[in-house]
Amino acid sequence: MTQANEDLQQHGHEEHQPVSVLVNNRSVTVEGPTTTGQEIKKAAISDGVAIQTDFHLTVVDDDGKEDPVRDDEAIVVHCDEQFFAVAGDDNS
């Protein structure tokens, strides 16, 4: 469990604040620190990223590995964290 998740559990609440992340190398503002994969995609679309809500979303970890993020999965986002959204039939 990350420190942010532990803090959230201990305090039982969080203050919503805008967090700037990257989706397909474009800056996107999401309501954080906790959000969902679906909310990240919706924010990206709202900020002009050419994706759709049915695209697959991944987050890039510290080692450069991409981990999938489900639409209903709650995650804690960090400033400048990198995500990629690709069509389900994209084999790249």
HTML snippet that shows the backbone in 3Dmol.js (N, CA, C, O; Angstrom):
<script src="https://3Dmol.org/build/3Dmol-min.js"></script>
<div id="view" style="width:600px;height:400px;position:relative"></div>
<script>
const pdb = `
ATOM      1  N   MET A   1       0.843  -1.179   0.000  1.00  0.00           N
ATOM      2  CA  MET A   1       0.000   0.000   0.000  1.00  0.00           C
ATOM      3  C   MET A   1       0.887   1.241   0.000  1.00  0.00           C
ATOM      4  O   MET A   1       1.876   1.302   0.730  1.00  0.00           O
ATOM      5  N   THR A   2       0.532   2.228  -0.820  1.00  0.00           N
ATOM      6  CA  THR A   2       1.328   3.442  -0.891  1.00  0.00           C
ATOM      7  C   THR A   2       1.081   4.306   0.336  1.00  0.00           C
ATOM      8  O   THR A   2       0.086   4.141   1.041  1.00  0.00           O
ATOM      9  N   GLN A   3       2.001   5.228   0.579  1.00  0.00           N
ATOM     10  CA  GLN A   3       1.853   6.136   1.721  1.00  0.00           C
ATOM     11  C   GLN A   3       0.570   6.947   1.598  1.00  0.00           C
ATOM     12  O   GLN A   3      -0.124   7.163   2.591  1.00  0.00           O
ATOM     13  N   ALA A   4       0.248   7.397   0.386  1.00  0.00           N
ATOM     14  CA  ALA A   4      -0.966   8.188   0.188  1.00  0.00           C
ATOM     15  C   ALA A   4      -2.202   7.378   0.536  1.00  0.00           C
ATOM     16  O   ALA A   4      -3.128   7.903   1.154  1.00  0.00           O
ATOM     17  N   ASN A   5      -2.236   6.093   0.147  1.00  0.00           N
ATOM     18  CA  ASN A   5      -3.376   5.250   0.480  1.00  0.00           C
ATOM     19  C   ASN A   5      -3.463   5.019   1.982  1.00  0.00           C
ATOM     20  O   ASN A   5      -4.559   5.009   2.543  1.00  0.00           O
ATOM     21  N   GLU A   6      -2.318   4.833   2.642  1.00  0.00           N
ATOM     22  CA  GLU A   6      -2.308   4.656   4.092  1.00  0.00           C
ATOM     23  C   GLU A   6      -2.814   5.911   4.778  1.00  0.00           C
ATOM     24  O   GLU A   6      -3.596   5.823   5.725  1.00  0.00           O
ATOM     25  N   ASP A   7      -2.382   7.081   4.317  1.00  0.00           N
ATOM     26  CA  ASP A   7      -2.838   8.332   4.900  1.00  0.00           C
ATOM     27  C   ASP A   7      -4.338   8.486   4.738  1.00  0.00           C
ATOM     28  O   ASP A   7      -5.024   8.913   5.667  1.00  0.00           O
ATOM     29  N   LEU A   8      -4.853   8.141   3.563  1.00  0.00           N
ATOM     30  CA  LEU A   8      -6.276   8.237   3.290  1.00  0.00           C
ATOM     31  C   LEU A   8      -7.062   7.337   4.234  1.00  0.00           C
ATOM     32  O   LEU A   8      -8.080   7.756   4.784  1.00  0.00           O
ATOM     33  N   GLN A   9      -6.602   6.110   4.426  1.00  0.00           N
ATOM     34  CA  GLN A   9      -7.291   5.189   5.325  1.00  0.00           C
ATOM     35  C   GLN A   9      -7.254   5.684   6.762  1.00  0.00           C
ATOM     36  O   GLN A   9      -8.254   5.587   7.473  1.00  0.00           O
ATOM     37  N   GLN A  10      -6.128   6.206   7.198  1.00  0.00           N
ATOM     38  CA  GLN A  10      -5.993   6.663   8.573  1.00  0.00           C
ATOM     39  C   GLN A  10      -6.885   7.855   8.863  1.00  0.00           C
ATOM     40  O   GLN A  10      -7.483   7.937   9.937  1.00  0.00           O
ATOM     41  N   HIS A  11      -6.982   8.777   7.921  1.00  0.00           N
ATOM     42  CA  HIS A  11      -7.742   9.994   8.163  1.00  0.00           C
ATOM     43  C   HIS A  11      -9.206   9.871   7.743  1.00  0.00           C
ATOM     44  O   HIS A  11     -10.039  10.675   8.162  1.00  0.00           O
ATOM     45  N   GLY A  12      -9.523   8.881   6.926  1.00  0.00           N
ATOM     46  CA  GLY A  12     -10.898   8.615   6.557  1.00  0.00           C
ATOM     47  C   GLY A  12     -11.517   9.601   5.586  1.00  0.00           C
ATOM     48  O   GLY A  12     -12.706   9.501   5.284  1.00  0.00           O
ATOM     49  N   HIS A  13     -10.746  10.541   5.095  1.00  0.00           N
ATOM     50  CA  HIS A  13     -11.260  11.489   4.108  1.00  0.00           C
ATOM     51  C   HIS A  13     -10.096  12.044   3.296  1.00  0.00           C
ATOM     52  O   HIS A  13      -8.927  11.823   3.612  1.00  0.00           O
ATOM     53  N   GLU A  14     -10.441  12.747   2.276  1.00  0.00           N
ATOM     54  CA  GLU A  14      -9.420  13.393   1.463  1.00  0.00           C
ATOM     55  C   GLU A  14      -9.958  14.715   0.978  1.00  0.00           C
ATOM     56  O   GLU A  14     -11.169  14.894   0.845  1.00  0.00           O
ATOM     57  N   GLU A  15      -9.074  15.626   0.719  1.00  0.00           N
ATOM     58  CA  GLU A  15      -9.453  16.897   0.131  1.00  0.00           C
ATOM     59  C   GLU A  15      -9.227  16.797  -1.370  1.00  0.00           C
ATOM     60  O   GLU A  15      -8.119  16.505  -1.821  1.00  0.00           O
ATOM     61  N   HIS A  16     -10.283  17.040  -2.143  1.00  0.00           N
ATOM     62  CA  HIS A  16     -10.148  16.987  -3.596  1.00  0.00           C
ATOM     63  C   HIS A  16      -9.351  18.187  -4.069  1.00  0.00           C
ATOM     64  O   HIS A  16      -9.571  19.317  -3.633  1.00  0.00           O
ATOM     65  N   GLN A  17      -8.428  17.918  -4.964  1.00  0.00           N
ATOM     66  CA  GLN A  17      -7.614  18.981  -5.528  1.00  0.00           C
ATOM     67  C   GLN A  17      -7.224  18.603  -6.950  1.00  0.00           C
ATOM     68  O   GLN A  17      -7.090  17.419  -7.260  1.00  0.00           O
ATOM     69  N   PRO A  18      -7.043  19.584  -7.809  1.00  0.00           N
ATOM     70  CA  PRO A  18      -6.632  19.270  -9.180  1.00  0.00           C
ATOM     71  C   PRO A  18      -5.199  18.749  -9.204  1.00  0.00           C
ATOM     72  O   PRO A  18      -4.313  19.273  -8.529  1.00  0.00           O
ATOM     73  N   VAL A  19      -5.001  17.704 -10.000  1.00  0.00           N
ATOM     74  CA  VAL A  19      -3.680  17.110 -10.174  1.00  0.00           C
ATOM     75  C   VAL A  19      -3.412  17.040 -11.672  1.00  0.00           C
ATOM     76  O   VAL A  19      -4.249  16.559 -12.435  1.00  0.00           O
ATOM     77  N   SER A  20      -2.254  17.517 -12.086  1.00  0.00           N
ATOM     78  CA  SER A  20      -1.881  17.484 -13.498  1.00  0.00           C
ATOM     79  C   SER A  20      -1.123  16.193 -13.786  1.00  0.00           C
ATOM     80  O   SER A  20      -0.079  15.925 -13.191  1.00  0.00           O
ATOM     81  N   VAL A  21      -1.668  15.392 -14.713  1.00  0.00           N
ATOM     82  CA  VAL A  21      -1.034  14.141 -15.137  1.00  0.00           C
ATOM     83  C   VAL A  21      -0.836  14.200 -16.641  1.00  0.00           C
ATOM     84  O   VAL A  21      -1.285  15.145 -17.289  1.00  0.00           O
ATOM     85  N   LEU A  22      -0.171  13.201 -17.202  1.00  0.00           N
ATOM     86  CA  LEU A  22       0.021  13.114 -18.641  1.00  0.00           C
ATOM     87  C   LEU A  22      -0.751  11.914 -19.181  1.00  0.00           C
ATOM     88  O   LEU A  22      -0.611  10.802 -18.671  1.00  0.00           O
ATOM     89  N   VAL A  23      -1.550  12.135 -20.192  1.00  0.00           N
ATOM     90  CA  VAL A  23      -2.257  11.057 -20.888  1.00  0.00           C
ATOM     91  C   VAL A  23      -1.834  11.141 -22.345  1.00  0.00           C
ATOM     92  O   VAL A  23      -2.077  12.145 -23.014  1.00  0.00           O
ATOM     93  N   ASN A  24      -1.202  10.082 -22.831  1.00  0.00           N
ATOM     94  CA  ASN A  24      -0.671  10.072 -24.200  1.00  0.00           C
ATOM     95  C   ASN A  24       0.203  11.307 -24.447  1.00  0.00           C
ATOM     96  O   ASN A  24       0.124  11.950 -25.493  1.00  0.00           O
ATOM     97  N   ASN A  25       1.036  11.612 -23.451  1.00  0.00           N
ATOM     98  CA  ASN A  25       1.995  12.723 -23.506  1.00  0.00           C
ATOM     99  C   ASN A  25       1.352  14.105 -23.564  1.00  0.00           C
ATOM    100  O   ASN A  25       2.006  15.072 -23.956  1.00  0.00           O
ATOM    101  N   ARG A  26       0.088  14.211 -23.181  1.00  0.00           N
ATOM    102  CA  ARG A  26      -0.610  15.499 -23.130  1.00  0.00           C
ATOM    103  C   ARG A  26      -0.998  15.789 -21.687  1.00  0.00           C
ATOM    104  O   ARG A  26      -1.426  14.888 -20.965  1.00  0.00           O
ATOM    105  N   SER A  27      -0.853  17.033 -21.265  1.00  0.00           N
ATOM    106  CA  SER A  27      -1.204  17.428 -19.908  1.00  0.00           C
ATOM    107  C   SER A  27      -2.718  17.393 -19.724  1.00  0.00           C
ATOM    108  O   SER A  27      -3.474  17.917 -20.542  1.00  0.00           O
ATOM    109  N   VAL A  28      -3.141  16.760 -18.628  1.00  0.00           N
ATOM    110  CA  VAL A  28      -4.557  16.609 -18.301  1.00  0.00           C
ATOM    111  C   VAL A  28      -4.727  16.907 -16.817  1.00  0.00           C
ATOM    112  O   VAL A  28      -3.917  16.468 -16.000  1.00  0.00           O
ATOM    113  N   THR A  29      -5.763  17.645 -16.465  1.00  0.00           N
ATOM    114  CA  THR A  29      -6.056  17.929 -15.068  1.00  0.00           C
ATOM    115  C   THR A  29      -7.191  17.038 -14.603  1.00  0.00           C
ATOM    116  O   THR A  29      -8.273  17.027 -15.190  1.00  0.00           O
ATOM    117  N   VAL A  30      -6.927  16.283 -13.528  1.00  0.00           N
ATOM    118  CA  VAL A  30      -7.937  15.402 -12.938  1.00  0.00           C
ATOM    119  C   VAL A  30      -8.193  15.844 -11.506  1.00  0.00           C
ATOM    120  O   VAL A  30      -7.341  16.479 -10.885  1.00  0.00           O
ATOM    121  N   GLU A  31      -9.373  15.509 -10.980  1.00  0.00           N
ATOM    122  CA  GLU A  31      -9.664  15.746  -9.571  1.00  0.00           C
ATOM    123  C   GLU A  31      -9.021  14.627  -8.785  1.00  0.00           C
ATOM    124  O   GLU A  31      -9.348  13.457  -8.987  1.00  0.00           O
ATOM    125  N   GLY A  32      -8.122  14.966  -7.902  1.00  0.00           N
ATOM    126  CA  GLY A  32      -7.407  13.961  -7.124  1.00  0.00           C
ATOM    127  C   GLY A  32      -7.477  14.300  -5.658  1.00  0.00           C
ATOM    128  O   GLY A  32      -8.263  15.159  -5.260  1.00  0.00           O
ATOM    129  N   PRO A  33      -6.696  13.663  -4.865  1.00  0.00           N
ATOM    130  CA  PRO A  33      -5.672  12.729  -5.312  1.00  0.00           C
ATOM    131  C   PRO A  33      -6.213  11.359  -5.708  1.00  0.00           C
ATOM    132  O   PRO A  33      -5.524  10.608  -6.398  1.00  0.00           O
ATOM    133  N   THR A  34      -7.440  11.013  -5.286  1.00  0.00           N
ATOM    134  CA  THR A  34      -7.990   9.709  -5.664  1.00  0.00           C
ATOM    135  C   THR A  34      -8.978   9.885  -6.802  1.00  0.00           C
ATOM    136  O   THR A  34      -9.864  10.738  -6.748  1.00  0.00           O
ATOM    137  N   THR A  35      -8.814   9.066  -7.835  1.00  0.00           N
ATOM    138  CA  THR A  35      -9.704   9.114  -8.993  1.00  0.00           C
ATOM    139  C   THR A  35      -9.801   7.702  -9.562  1.00  0.00           C
ATOM    140  O   THR A  35      -9.218   6.771  -9.008  1.00  0.00           O
ATOM    141  N   THR A  36     -10.524   7.539 -10.651  1.00  0.00           N
ATOM    142  CA  THR A  36     -10.661   6.223 -11.287  1.00  0.00           C
ATOM    143  C   THR A  36     -10.133   6.279 -12.716  1.00  0.00           C
ATOM    144  O   THR A  36      -9.920   7.356 -13.272  1.00  0.00           O
ATOM    145  N   GLY A  37      -9.927   5.114 -13.293  1.00  0.00           N
ATOM    146  CA  GLY A  37      -9.505   5.050 -14.681  1.00  0.00           C
ATOM    147  C   GLY A  37     -10.484   5.757 -15.598  1.00  0.00           C
ATOM    148  O   GLY A  37     -10.077   6.478 -16.508  1.00  0.00           O
ATOM    149  N   GLN A  38     -11.771   5.555 -15.364  1.00  0.00           N
ATOM    150  CA  GLN A  38     -12.798   6.192 -16.203  1.00  0.00           C
ATOM    151  C   GLN A  38     -12.738   7.710 -16.075  1.00  0.00           C
ATOM    152  O   GLN A  38     -12.875   8.419 -17.072  1.00  0.00           O
ATOM    153  N   GLU A  39     -12.535   8.216 -14.863  1.00  0.00           N
ATOM    154  CA  GLU A  39     -12.459   9.660 -14.669  1.00  0.00           C
ATOM    155  C   GLU A  39     -11.228  10.250 -15.343  1.00  0.00           C
ATOM    156  O   GLU A  39     -11.286  11.364 -15.862  1.00  0.00           O
ATOM    157  N   ILE A  40     -10.121   9.524 -15.343  1.00  0.00           N
ATOM    158  CA  ILE A  40      -8.914   9.995 -16.034  1.00  0.00           C
ATOM    159  C   ILE A  40      -9.191  10.110 -17.530  1.00  0.00           C
ATOM    160  O   ILE A  40      -8.818  11.100 -18.158  1.00  0.00           O
ATOM    161  N   LYS A  41      -9.847   9.098 -18.099  1.00  0.00           N
ATOM    162  CA  LYS A  41     -10.157   9.140 -19.534  1.00  0.00           C
ATOM    163  C   LYS A  41     -11.123  10.276 -19.856  1.00  0.00           C
ATOM    164  O   LYS A  41     -10.945  10.970 -20.858  1.00  0.00           O
ATOM    165  N   LYS A  42     -12.146  10.476 -19.019  1.00  0.00           N
ATOM    166  CA  LYS A  42     -13.095  11.565 -19.248  1.00  0.00           C
ATOM    167  C   LYS A  42     -12.399  12.924 -19.177  1.00  0.00           C
ATOM    168  O   LYS A  42     -12.674  13.806 -19.990  1.00  0.00           O
ATOM    169  N   ALA A  43     -11.503  13.094 -18.209  1.00  0.00           N
ATOM    170  CA  ALA A  43     -10.762  14.352 -18.093  1.00  0.00           C
ATOM    171  C   ALA A  43      -9.868  14.561 -19.314  1.00  0.00           C
ATOM    172  O   ALA A  43      -9.739  15.679 -19.812  1.00  0.00           O
ATOM    173  N   ALA A  44      -9.255  13.487 -19.791  1.00  0.00           N
ATOM    174  CA  ALA A  44      -8.398  13.582 -20.967  1.00  0.00           C
ATOM    175  C   ALA A  44      -9.205  14.023 -22.186  1.00  0.00           C
ATOM    176  O   ALA A  44      -8.770  14.894 -22.940  1.00  0.00           O
ATOM    177  N   ILE A  45     -10.363  13.431 -22.376  1.00  0.00           N
ATOM    178  CA  ILE A  45     -11.228  13.808 -23.497  1.00  0.00           C
ATOM    179  C   ILE A  45     -11.634  15.269 -23.374  1.00  0.00           C
ATOM    180  O   ILE A  45     -11.612  16.011 -24.356  1.00  0.00           O
ATOM    181  N   SER A  46     -12.004  15.677 -22.170  1.00  0.00           N
ATOM    182  CA  SER A  46     -12.398  17.067 -21.919  1.00  0.00           C
ATOM    183  C   SER A  46     -11.258  18.037 -22.204  1.00  0.00           C
ATOM    184  O   SER A  46     -11.493  19.163 -22.642  1.00  0.00           O
ATOM    185  N   ASP A  47     -10.020  17.601 -21.954  1.00  0.00           N
ATOM    186  CA  ASP A  47      -8.842  18.440 -22.197  1.00  0.00           C
ATOM    187  C   ASP A  47      -8.292  18.292 -23.614  1.00  0.00           C
ATOM    188  O   ASP A  47      -7.204  18.788 -23.908  1.00  0.00           O
ATOM    189  N   GLY A  48      -9.034  17.610 -24.500  1.00  0.00           N
ATOM    190  CA  GLY A  48      -8.675  17.578 -25.908  1.00  0.00           C
ATOM    191  C   GLY A  48      -7.807  16.419 -26.366  1.00  0.00           C
ATOM    192  O   GLY A  48      -7.316  16.433 -27.495  1.00  0.00           O
ATOM    193  N   VAL A  49      -7.604  15.408 -25.515  1.00  0.00           N
ATOM    194  CA  VAL A  49      -6.834  14.235 -25.936  1.00  0.00           C
ATOM    195  C   VAL A  49      -7.739  13.366 -26.806  1.00  0.00           C
ATOM    196  O   VAL A  49      -8.886  13.102 -26.443  1.00  0.00           O
ATOM    197  N   ALA A  50      -7.228  12.923 -27.949  1.00  0.00           N
ATOM    198  CA  ALA A  50      -8.027  12.173 -28.926  1.00  0.00           C
ATOM    199  C   ALA A  50      -8.134  10.702 -28.530  1.00  0.00           C
ATOM    200  O   ALA A  50      -7.504   9.836 -29.137  1.00  0.00           O
ATOM    201  N   ILE A  51      -8.935  10.436 -27.509  1.00  0.00           N
ATOM    202  CA  ILE A  51      -9.204   9.067 -27.058  1.00  0.00           C
ATOM    203  C   ILE A  51     -10.707   8.921 -26.861  1.00  0.00           C
ATOM    204  O   ILE A  51     -11.460   9.888 -26.976  1.00  0.00           O
ATOM    205  N   GLN A  52     -11.130   7.689 -26.560  1.00  0.00           N
ATOM    206  CA  GLN A  52     -12.529   7.417 -26.249  1.00  0.00           C
ATOM    207  C   GLN A  52     -12.606   6.726 -24.896  1.00  0.00           C
ATOM    208  O   GLN A  52     -11.613   6.182 -24.412  1.00  0.00           O
ATOM    209  N   THR A  53     -13.785   6.750 -24.287  1.00  0.00           N
ATOM    210  CA  THR A  53     -13.927   6.179 -22.942  1.00  0.00           C
ATOM    211  C   THR A  53     -13.762   4.667 -22.920  1.00  0.00           C
ATOM    212  O   THR A  53     -13.550   4.091 -21.852  1.00  0.00           O
ATOM    213  N   ASP A  54     -13.854   4.003 -24.081  1.00  0.00           N
ATOM    214  CA  ASP A  54     -13.670   2.548 -24.079  1.00  0.00           C
ATOM    215  C   ASP A  54     -12.220   2.132 -24.337  1.00  0.00           C
ATOM    216  O   ASP A  54     -11.932   0.941 -24.448  1.00  0.00           O
ATOM    217  N   PHE A  55     -11.307   3.101 -24.434  1.00  0.00           N
ATOM    218  CA  PHE A  55      -9.892   2.779 -24.614  1.00  0.00           C
ATOM    219  C   PHE A  55      -9.347   2.126 -23.347  1.00  0.00           C
ATOM    220  O   PHE A  55      -9.870   2.336 -22.252  1.00  0.00           O
ATOM    221  N   HIS A  56      -8.284   1.326 -23.511  1.00  0.00           N
ATOM    222  CA  HIS A  56      -7.594   0.713 -22.378  1.00  0.00           C
ATOM    223  C   HIS A  56      -6.602   1.719 -21.813  1.00  0.00           C
ATOM    224  O   HIS A  56      -5.856   2.358 -22.555  1.00  0.00           O
ATOM    225  N   LEU A  57      -6.601   1.851 -20.476  1.00  0.00           N
ATOM    226  CA  LEU A  57      -5.728   2.810 -19.813  1.00  0.00           C
ATOM    227  C   LEU A  57      -4.636   2.073 -19.047  1.00  0.00           C
ATOM    228  O   LEU A  57      -4.897   1.079 -18.370  1.00  0.00           O
ATOM    229  N   THR A  58      -3.411   2.575 -19.164  1.00  0.00           N
ATOM    230  CA  THR A  58      -2.295   2.038 -18.378  1.00  0.00           C
ATOM    231  C   THR A  58      -1.580   3.204 -17.699  1.00  0.00           C
ATOM    232  O   THR A  58      -1.615   4.342 -18.168  1.00  0.00           O
ATOM    233  N   VAL A  59      -0.931   2.882 -16.580  1.00  0.00           N
ATOM    234  CA  VAL A  59      -0.105   3.853 -15.863  1.00  0.00           C
ATOM    235  C   VAL A  59       1.330   3.365 -15.923  1.00  0.00           C
ATOM    236  O   VAL A  59       1.588   2.167 -15.808  1.00  0.00           O
ATOM    237  N   VAL A  60       2.260   4.285 -16.101  1.00  0.00           N
ATOM    238  CA  VAL A  60       3.675   3.937 -16.175  1.00  0.00           C
ATOM    239  C   VAL A  60       4.258   3.994 -14.766  1.00  0.00           C
ATOM    240  O   VAL A  60       4.187   5.029 -14.102  1.00  0.00           O
ATOM    241  N   ASP A  61       4.842   2.868 -14.306  1.00  0.00           N
ATOM    242  CA  ASP A  61       5.425   2.845 -12.963  1.00  0.00           C
ATOM    243  C   ASP A  61       6.843   3.402 -12.982  1.00  0.00           C
ATOM    244  O   ASP A  61       7.348   3.805 -14.030  1.00  0.00           O
ATOM    245  N   ASP A  62       7.479   3.422 -11.819  1.00  0.00           N
ATOM    246  CA  ASP A  62       8.822   4.011 -11.694  1.00  0.00           C
ATOM    247  C   ASP A  62       9.871   3.305 -12.548  1.00  0.00           C
ATOM    248  O   ASP A  62      10.886   3.904 -12.902  1.00  0.00           O
ATOM    249  N   ASP A  63       9.637   2.040 -12.879  1.00  0.00           N
ATOM    250  CA  ASP A  63      10.577   1.272 -13.702  1.00  0.00           C
ATOM    251  C   ASP A  63      10.273   1.367 -15.191  1.00  0.00           C
ATOM    252  O   ASP A  63      10.938   0.725 -16.004  1.00  0.00           O
ATOM    253  N   GLY A  64       9.264   2.171 -15.555  1.00  0.00           N
ATOM    254  CA  GLY A  64       8.900   2.317 -16.955  1.00  0.00           C
ATOM    255  C   GLY A  64       7.938   1.256 -17.455  1.00  0.00           C
ATOM    256  O   GLY A  64       7.613   1.232 -18.642  1.00  0.00           O
ATOM    257  N   LYS A  65       7.476   0.380 -16.575  1.00  0.00           N
ATOM    258  CA  LYS A  65       6.532  -0.669 -16.939  1.00  0.00           C
ATOM    259  C   LYS A  65       5.110  -0.106 -16.923  1.00  0.00           C
ATOM    260  O   LYS A  65       4.759   0.685 -16.048  1.00  0.00           O
ATOM    261  N   GLU A  66       4.300  -0.518 -17.893  1.00  0.00           N
ATOM    262  CA  GLU A  66       2.908  -0.083 -17.956  1.00  0.00           C
ATOM    263  C   GLU A  66       2.008  -1.095 -17.253  1.00  0.00           C
ATOM    264  O   GLU A  66       2.031  -2.285 -17.565  1.00  0.00           O
ATOM    265  N   ASP A  67       1.219  -0.608 -16.306  1.00  0.00           N
ATOM    266  CA  ASP A  67       0.266  -1.443 -15.572  1.00  0.00           C
ATOM    267  C   ASP A  67      -1.146  -1.004 -15.919  1.00  0.00           C
ATOM    268  O   ASP A  67      -1.426   0.194 -15.943  1.00  0.00           O
ATOM    269  N   PRO A  68      -2.048  -1.950 -16.192  1.00  0.00           N
ATOM    270  CA  PRO A  68      -3.414  -1.583 -16.551  1.00  0.00           C
ATOM    271  C   PRO A  68      -4.158  -0.923 -15.390  1.00  0.00           C
ATOM    272  O   PRO A  68      -3.931  -1.236 -14.222  1.00  0.00           O
ATOM    273  N   VAL A  69      -5.059   0.005 -15.751  1.00  0.00           N
ATOM    274  CA  VAL A  69      -5.934   0.657 -14.782  1.00  0.00           C
ATOM    275  C   VAL A  69      -7.360   0.418 -15.255  1.00  0.00           C
ATOM    276  O   VAL A  69      -7.737   0.863 -16.340  1.00  0.00           O
ATOM    277  N   ARG A  70      -8.157  -0.283 -14.447  1.00  0.00           N
ATOM    278  CA  ARG A  70      -9.562  -0.553 -14.794  1.00  0.00           C
ATOM    279  C   ARG A  70     -10.391   0.737 -14.676  1.00  0.00           C
ATOM    280  O   ARG A  70     -10.037   1.650 -13.931  1.00  0.00           O
ATOM    281  N   ASP A  71     -11.474   0.788 -15.412  1.00  0.00           N
ATOM    282  CA  ASP A  71     -12.352   1.960 -15.359  1.00  0.00           C
ATOM    283  C   ASP A  71     -12.847   2.238 -13.948  1.00  0.00           C
ATOM    284  O   ASP A  71     -12.930   3.396 -13.539  1.00  0.00           O
ATOM    285  N   ASP A  72     -13.178   1.188 -13.199  1.00  0.00           N
ATOM    286  CA  ASP A  72     -13.745   1.353 -11.856  1.00  0.00           C
ATOM    287  C   ASP A  72     -12.692   1.308 -10.748  1.00  0.00           C
ATOM    288  O   ASP A  72     -13.037   1.335  -9.567  1.00  0.00           O
ATOM    289  N   GLU A  73     -11.419   1.240 -11.117  1.00  0.00           N
ATOM    290  CA  GLU A  73     -10.342   1.135 -10.139  1.00  0.00           C
ATOM    291  C   GLU A  73      -9.988   2.508  -9.573  1.00  0.00           C
ATOM    292  O   GLU A  73      -9.656   3.430 -10.318  1.00  0.00           O
ATOM    293  N   ALA A  74     -10.064   2.634  -8.250  1.00  0.00           N
ATOM    294  CA  ALA A  74      -9.675   3.875  -7.588  1.00  0.00           C
ATOM    295  C   ALA A  74      -8.167   3.871  -7.378  1.00  0.00           C
ATOM    296  O   ALA A  74      -7.613   2.937  -6.799  1.00  0.00           O
ATOM    297  N   ILE A  75      -7.513   4.918  -7.851  1.00  0.00           N
ATOM    298  CA  ILE A  75      -6.061   5.036  -7.686  1.00  0.00           C
ATOM    299  C   ILE A  75      -5.724   6.435  -7.174  1.00  0.00           C
ATOM    300  O   ILE A  75      -6.485   7.382  -7.369  1.00  0.00           O
ATOM    301  N   VAL A  76      -4.586   6.545  -6.526  1.00  0.00           N
ATOM    302  CA  VAL A  76      -4.069   7.845  -6.097  1.00  0.00           C
ATOM    303  C   VAL A  76      -3.119   8.330  -7.176  1.00  0.00           C
ATOM    304  O   VAL A  76      -2.137   7.663  -7.501  1.00  0.00           O
ATOM    305  N   VAL A  77      -3.421   9.501  -7.731  1.00  0.00           N
ATOM    306  CA  VAL A  77      -2.587  10.047  -8.806  1.00  0.00           C
ATOM    307  C   VAL A  77      -1.620  11.081  -8.245  1.00  0.00           C
ATOM    308  O   VAL A  77      -1.876  11.725  -7.227  1.00  0.00           O
ATOM    309  N   HIS A  78      -0.501  11.213  -8.947  1.00  0.00           N
ATOM    310  CA  HIS A  78       0.551  12.135  -8.543  1.00  0.00           C
ATOM    311  C   HIS A  78       0.857  13.084  -9.697  1.00  0.00           C
ATOM    312  O   HIS A  78       0.687  12.730 -10.863  1.00  0.00           O
ATOM    313  N   CYS A  79       1.300  14.263  -9.371  1.00  0.00           N
ATOM    314  CA  CYS A  79       1.621  15.275 -10.382  1.00  0.00           C
ATOM    315  C   CYS A  79       2.598  14.707 -11.408  1.00  0.00           C
ATOM    316  O   CYS A  79       3.611  14.105 -11.051  1.00  0.00           O
ATOM    317  N   ASP A  80       2.285  14.904 -12.670  1.00  0.00           N
ATOM    318  CA  ASP A  80       3.093  14.479 -13.817  1.00  0.00           C
ATOM    319  C   ASP A  80       3.176  12.965 -13.992  1.00  0.00           C
ATOM    320  O   ASP A  80       4.026  12.482 -14.740  1.00  0.00           O
ATOM    321  N   GLU A  81       2.311  12.210 -13.318  1.00  0.00           N
ATOM    322  CA  GLU A  81       2.273  10.760 -13.532  1.00  0.00           C
ATOM    323  C   GLU A  81       1.831  10.508 -14.972  1.00  0.00           C
ATOM    324  O   GLU A  81       0.999  11.239 -15.510  1.00  0.00           O
ATOM    325  N   GLN A  82       2.391   9.471 -15.589  1.00  0.00           N
ATOM    326  CA  GLN A  82       2.152   9.231 -17.007  1.00  0.00           C
ATOM    327  C   GLN A  82       1.203   8.057 -17.231  1.00  0.00           C
ATOM    328  O   GLN A  82       1.357   6.984 -16.646  1.00  0.00           O
ATOM    329  N   PHE A  83       0.210   8.295 -18.102  1.00  0.00           N
ATOM    330  CA  PHE A  83      -0.778   7.291 -18.483  1.00  0.00           C
ATOM    331  C   PHE A  83      -0.812   7.196 -20.004  1.00  0.00           C
ATOM    332  O   PHE A  83      -0.494   8.152 -20.712  1.00  0.00           O
ATOM    333  N   PHE A  84      -1.204   6.023 -20.489  1.00  0.00           N
ATOM    334  CA  PHE A  84      -1.448   5.839 -21.916  1.00  0.00           C
ATOM    335  C   PHE A  84      -2.822   5.233 -22.100  1.00  0.00           C
ATOM    336  O   PHE A  84      -3.213   4.323 -21.369  1.00  0.00           O
ATOM    337  N   ALA A  85      -3.559   5.743 -23.085  1.00  0.00           N
ATOM    338  CA  ALA A  85      -4.885   5.225 -23.441  1.00  0.00           C
ATOM    339  C   ALA A  85      -4.838   4.808 -24.899  1.00  0.00           C
ATOM    340  O   ALA A  85      -4.520   5.613 -25.775  1.00  0.00           O
ATOM    341  N   VAL A  86      -5.159   3.536 -25.157  1.00  0.00           N
ATOM    342  CA  VAL A  86      -5.128   3.017 -26.530  1.00  0.00           C
ATOM    343  C   VAL A  86      -6.400   2.242 -26.810  1.00  0.00           C
ATOM    344  O   VAL A  86      -7.020   1.691 -25.900  1.00  0.00           O
ATOM    345  N   ALA A  87      -6.780   2.204 -28.072  1.00  0.00           N
ATOM    346  CA  ALA A  87      -7.958   1.441 -28.482  1.00  0.00           C
ATOM    347  C   ALA A  87      -7.749  -0.036 -28.159  1.00  0.00           C
ATOM    348  O   ALA A  87      -6.627  -0.538 -28.206  1.00  0.00           O
ATOM    349  N   GLY A  88      -8.828  -0.716 -27.836  1.00  0.00           N
ATOM    350  CA  GLY A  88      -8.759  -2.121 -27.451  1.00  0.00           C
ATOM    351  C   GLY A  88      -8.167  -3.019 -28.504  1.00  0.00           C
ATOM    352  O   GLY A  88      -7.627  -4.073 -28.170  1.00  0.00           O
ATOM    353  N   ASP A  89      -8.248  -2.638 -29.776  1.00  0.00           N
ATOM    354  CA  ASP A  89      -7.697  -3.471 -30.834  1.00  0.00           C
ATOM    355  C   ASP A  89      -6.317  -3.030 -31.278  1.00  0.00           C
ATOM    356  O   ASP A  89      -5.807  -3.525 -32.283  1.00  0.00           O
ATOM    357  N   ASP A  90      -5.690  -2.094 -30.537  1.00  0.00           N
ATOM    358  CA  ASP A  90      -4.345  -1.615 -30.868  1.00  0.00           C
ATOM    359  C   ASP A  90      -3.319  -2.622 -30.354  1.00  0.00           C
ATOM    360  O   ASP A  90      -3.240  -2.853 -29.147  1.00  0.00           O
ATOM    361  N   ASN A  91      -2.545  -3.217 -31.234  1.00  0.00           N
ATOM    362  CA  ASN A  91      -1.576  -4.234 -30.860  1.00  0.00           C
ATOM    363  C   ASN A  91      -0.164  -3.703 -30.754  1.00  0.00           C
ATOM    364  O   ASN A  91       0.790  -4.481 -30.762  1.00  0.00           O
ATOM    365  N   SER A  92      -0.010  -2.386 -30.655  1.00  0.00           N
ATOM    366  CA  SER A  92       1.342  -1.806 -30.592  1.00  0.00           C
ATOM    367  C   SER A  92       1.961  -1.953 -29.211  1.00  0.00           C
ATOM    368  O   SER A  92       3.092  -1.519 -28.992  1.00  0.00           O
TER     369      SER A  92
END
`;
const viewer = $3Dmol.createViewer("view");
viewer.addModel(pdb, "pdb");
viewer.setStyle({}, {cartoon: {color: "spectrum"}});
viewer.zoomTo();
viewer.render();
</script>
